[in-house]
Amino acid sequence: MTSQQIVAVGLLTEEDVAVLGKGFKRLFPVPNDAAFDDLLAKLDSVNPVAQSAARKSQP
């Protein structure tokens, strides 16, 4: 069995999953409860960083 490195973890809406299509096979649904409310609120408050700016900050 080949080992694969995880390169991303995402929180997706049902619409996001629909856009990805049937080729997106590794989906692990999370129940809709309050367990992640604090985390989601903090993520919502983060300002986006332009990709070019993020690359400049890398060594």
C-alpha beads as a LAMMPS data file, in Angstrom:
LAMMPS data file: protein, C-alpha beads

59 atoms
58 bonds

1 atom types
1 bond types

-500.0 500.0 xlo xhi
-500.0 500.0 ylo yhi
-500.0 500.0 zlo zhi

Masses

1 110.0

Atoms # bond

1 1 1 0.000 0.000 0.000
2 1 1 1.375 3.389 -1.014
3 1 1 1.572 6.068 1.685
4 1 1 0.216 9.476 0.694
5 1 1 1.076 12.701 2.474
6 1 1 -1.820 14.951 3.519
7 1 1 -1.327 18.355 1.903
8 1 1 -4.588 20.101 2.791
9 1 1 -7.578 19.975 5.087
10 1 1 -10.619 22.064 4.257
11 1 1 -13.994 23.046 5.577
12 1 1 -16.357 22.968 2.608
13 1 1 -20.010 23.768 2.106
14 1 1 -22.269 21.400 0.163
15 1 1 -22.003 23.875 -2.731
16 1 1 -18.190 23.700 -2.607
17 1 1 -18.341 19.900 -2.799
18 1 1 -20.760 20.093 -5.745
19 1 1 -18.337 22.388 -7.614
20 1 1 -15.476 19.939 -7.025
21 1 1 -17.577 17.233 -8.654
22 1 1 -17.441 13.468 -8.537
23 1 1 -13.643 13.429 -8.786
24 1 1 -13.501 14.587 -5.168
25 1 1 -13.718 11.244 -3.369
26 1 1 -12.182 11.700 0.083
27 1 1 -14.869 13.500 2.014
28 1 1 -15.461 13.123 5.740
29 1 1 -18.726 14.840 6.751
30 1 1 -18.824 16.634 10.096
31 1 1 -22.131 16.820 11.985
32 1 1 -23.675 20.280 12.159
33 1 1 -23.269 21.170 15.841
34 1 1 -21.768 23.910 17.984
35 1 1 -18.444 22.116 18.531
36 1 1 -16.697 24.223 15.886
37 1 1 -18.483 27.563 16.393
38 1 1 -15.517 29.239 18.139
39 1 1 -13.053 28.039 15.512
40 1 1 -15.299 29.097 12.624
41 1 1 -15.839 32.542 14.158
42 1 1 -12.066 33.035 14.442
43 1 1 -11.515 31.859 10.869
44 1 1 -14.220 34.240 9.639
45 1 1 -12.378 37.152 11.265
46 1 1 -9.040 36.421 9.536
47 1 1 -8.130 38.844 6.760
48 1 1 -7.164 37.130 3.497
49 1 1 -3.559 37.400 2.379
50 1 1 -2.734 37.810 -1.293
51 1 1 -0.868 34.775 -2.612
52 1 1 2.034 36.840 -3.914
53 1 1 2.486 38.450 -0.468
54 1 1 2.415 35.039 1.207
55 1 1 5.138 33.745 -1.137
56 1 1 7.367 36.757 -0.432
57 1 1 7.334 35.966 3.282
58 1 1 8.645 32.427 2.751
59 1 1 12.415 31.878 3.064

Bonds

1 1 1 2
2 1 2 3
3 1 3 4
4 1 4 5
5 1 5 6
6 1 6 7
7 1 7 8
8 1 8 9
9 1 9 10
10 1 10 11
11 1 11 12
12 1 12 13
13 1 13 14
14 1 14 15
15 1 15 16
16 1 16 17
17 1 17 18
18 1 18 19
19 1 19 20
20 1 20 21
21 1 21 22
22 1 22 23
23 1 23 24
24 1 24 25
25 1 25 26
26 1 26 27
27 1 27 28
28 1 28 29
29 1 29 30
30 1 30 31
31 1 31 32
32 1 32 33
33 1 33 34
34 1 34 35
35 1 35 36
36 1 36 37
37 1 37 38
38 1 38 39
39 1 39 40
40 1 40 41
41 1 41 42
42 1 42 43
43 1 43 44
44 1 44 45
45 1 45 46
46 1 46 47
47 1 47 48
48 1 48 49
49 1 49 50
50 1 50 51
51 1 51 52
52 1 52 53
53 1 53 54
54 1 54 55
55 1 55 56
56 1 56 57
57 1 57 58
58 1 58 59
